Amino acid sequence: MILPGNNKYFANILLFLLLSFAFTGTISAQSYVQDMRRDSARSDKLTGGVIEKTELVAGDGNVKITINVPAFQMTLWQNGKEIKTYPIGIGLKDYPIYIGFRQASGVIWNPVWIPPSSDWIDASSSVKPGEIILPTDKRNPLGKVKIPLGYGYLIHQAKGAGDLGNLVSHGCVRVMQRDLYDLAEKIVLARSLPVSPKEIARAKATKKTLTADLDPIIPVEITYDTLVVEGGKLYIYPDVYERKTNTPERLLAELKSSGVDTSELTAADVKKMLARAVGKTKYVVSAANIEAGNASAGGQATAVLSQTGAAQNNKTRKARR
């Protein structure tokens, strides 16, 4: 859970920058703005237009995690190849997830929770800042696994399928239990961490805490890219934090920087496409349709997250009751 001092977005950002200066001296407002403009790791500009998928190789520790916030999408990579992508829930507008680089420092099954000093904790009648909430305590919201990202940011278990594709947390990444188990166990295999399958099985079946430290850390890159050309298609995601990223100027710049010819793209088409990416809906259209002058009619508005995946997660959760 994040450490903001009040429920205003800019105050949260200021607090994070101050904490970063105090502890590292390396983060600046300028670097934060640069991080805000960073392309999604899935962009054709970074992948060359092809994302190679593969099975995890045990003992190969060259792994990283990327998250594109408006896509509600987290990906585990190994040696630049996609191992698996997971749907997620993210921070509320007043408690947004940090955009930039974080570091996964460990995997903890049945974690304790220490409520941060924050206004939403101050308003709570059930917990106090600094209190140690054990994994056996019903007040512990973290679920079966947490992966600390530093400064109070966490990847941890979602409350249910309804968290996916929604702004639900106080700055953390929420993942369904099945997916979180999968991610944790893939990290254990890749890094050859000193925890056995038997120990993991016992942690799943009990409330006993199990910890596996990550040394070196696993890099986690968090982006806020609402306009992405991926696999020859333009994806327009809703601007969930209302940061004014979906503008005609930025859309045209994204297409041109991705090598898409915009000579047949009209201002009216641009306006129509942007207008269709709202709420929980994304707009997807191929570069070929854009170049053929069929940008608005040739695309499709669909749910940001596949309902099939969410339904399967929910089905699995119910089956375990």
Buried (B, 14 or more C-beta within 10 A) or exposed (E): BBBBBBBEBEBBBBBBBEBBEEEEEEBEEEBBEEBBEBBBBBBBBBBEBEBEEEEBBEEEBEBBBBBBBBBBBBBBBBEEEBBBBBBBBBBBEBBBBBBBBBBBBBBBBBBBBEBBEBBBBEEEEEBEEEEEBEBEBEEBBBBBBBBBBBBBBBBBBBEBBEBBBBBBBBBBBBBBBBBBBBBBBBBBBBBEBEBEEEBBEBBBEEEEEBEBEBEEBBBBBBBBBBBBBBBEBBBBBBBBBEBEBBBEEBBBEBBEEBEBEBEEBEEEBBEBBBEBBBEEBBBBBBBEBBBEBBBBEBBEBBEBBEEEBBEBBBEBBEEEE
